[in-house]
Amino acid sequence: MGILQISFAKVNVLSNDIAEITVNGGADITLDMVNELHQLLLSLFSGSFSLLINKTNSYSTQLDALIHFGTLPPIDKIAIFAPNKLAKMSADFSATIPSSAVLNIEVFTERDDALTWLR
């Protein structure tokens, strides 16, 4: 459907209710960046939607940004594609953040498995 570039990531709209987010390598995600992403997602989807977080690149996320990310009400499910051990450890930690507890989050080591679960 199309790839959109924001200041710190690429957002690939895969369907009318799924977007893949690939953060640029070396980024340090702040609360302002999460707000930028939220605004884009709300402009793309009219109802609930799911996200595929592609952790191919190495990046960091500030704790307040990580907490705020999980507060966007229209998010239905989040699949995290973690292709290596370090990415998986980071993803597993992110899934334990209190604001993430109410979300339906799963971590996958294969991208296709993550997409299958989202659909």
N, C-alpha and C positions, 0 to 999 in steps of 0.2 A: 504494500500500500504506500510505502514511502518512508524515507529516513529523514529525520529532522535533527539539526544540530543545535544544542544549547551550549551555554558557556563551558560546561564541564563534561558533557556526555552526548552520545548519539541515542536518539529514540527512534526505534524502528517499529512502525505500526504494522503488526502482523495480521490483524483482522479487526472486525468492528468492536472487539472487546478484549484484545490482547496487545500489549506493547512490550517490546524488548528494550531494556536500558543497558547500554554499554558505556561505563564511565571511562573517561580518558585516563591513560596511565599516568601515575604520579599526582593525580588530583587530590586535594584535601577538601572534602565536602563540608560546607558550612550550612548553617540554618538558612541563610539567604539563597543558597543554591537549591536546597530542598524546596523552598517556596517557589523558586523559578520552575522547577520540575513539576510541582503540584499545579501551577497555573497552566502549564502546557498540557498536562494530562486532562485537566478539567475542560480545556478548550477542544480537545480531541474526542472525548467520549461524553455522550449525553447521559448514560446510565452507569451501572456498575461495570467494572473492568478488572482484568487480571494483569499481572506484571511478570515478565521473565527478567530477572536481574542477571546479566551476563558478567561474571567476575573473571573474565579472561585477562584483563589488565589489573595491575596492582595499584591500589589507591587507599586512602584513609578517609574515615568519616568521623567528624567531631561528635561527641556523645549527644549534645543537644539536637544536632541534625538527625542522628539516628533515631532518637526518641520521637522527634516530630514527624519523621517520614511515615511511620505507621499510623498516623492519626487521620489520614485522608479517608473520609467515610465511604466513597464509592469503590475503594479497593476491595475486590472479592477474594482473590488468592494471589500469593506471591510464590513463584518458583525461583530458586536461586541456582544457577548453573555455576558450579565450582569445579573447574577442570583439573585442579591440582590440590595437593594436601594443604598448602597454606591458605588457598582460597576457601577450602572447605572448613578449616578451623575458624576463619574469619566469619564465614556465613553462619556456622553453628552458633557462634557468639552473638551475632546480630539477631538471630531468631529468639534469643533469650531475653532481649531487652523488654521491660514491662509493657511498653506500648505495642510491642509486637505480639504479646501473648494472646490478644484477642483476634489476631489475624490468622488466616490459614496459610502457614508458611511451610514449605518443604525444600530441602536441599538435595540437589542431584549432581552426579558427576558426569552425566551424559545430557547434552542439550536436548536431544530428541525425547528422552524420558521426561524431561521437565515440560516440554511442550505437550506431550501426550497427557500428562497430569493436569495441565491447565485447561485443556479442552474437555 
